[in-house]
């Protein structure tokens, strides 16, 4: 009986430690990263941005209140990568929060690829 009680106390203390550390927040509150990823995929398809101009993507970003940060990859090439964080995406845990980063890859002035991926917040 004494060993059983000791194991029960250890399990309860372990669960409390997990709760206190914030590692269980994801299970309790959940995140919306998958839903936001689906949302952005549908928005880009609805706006018919595939193969669209960079100006059209910039208008799309402004309409959705996204701040694009663009860089040539590698420097001097025709490939331009623009990144933006989804301001409404949330996920991860209290100790390791995540957001959704949107990637717009241009070849010249035309959108070549759109994708999104979760990334940790700094």
Secondary structure, DSSP 8 states (H G I E B T S, - for coil): -HHHHHHHHHHHHHHHHHHHHTTTHHHHH---HHHHHHHHHHHHHHTT-TT-BHHHHHHHHHHTT---EEEESSTTSSEEEEEEE-TT--EE-SSSEEEEEEEEEEETTEEEEEEEEEEE--
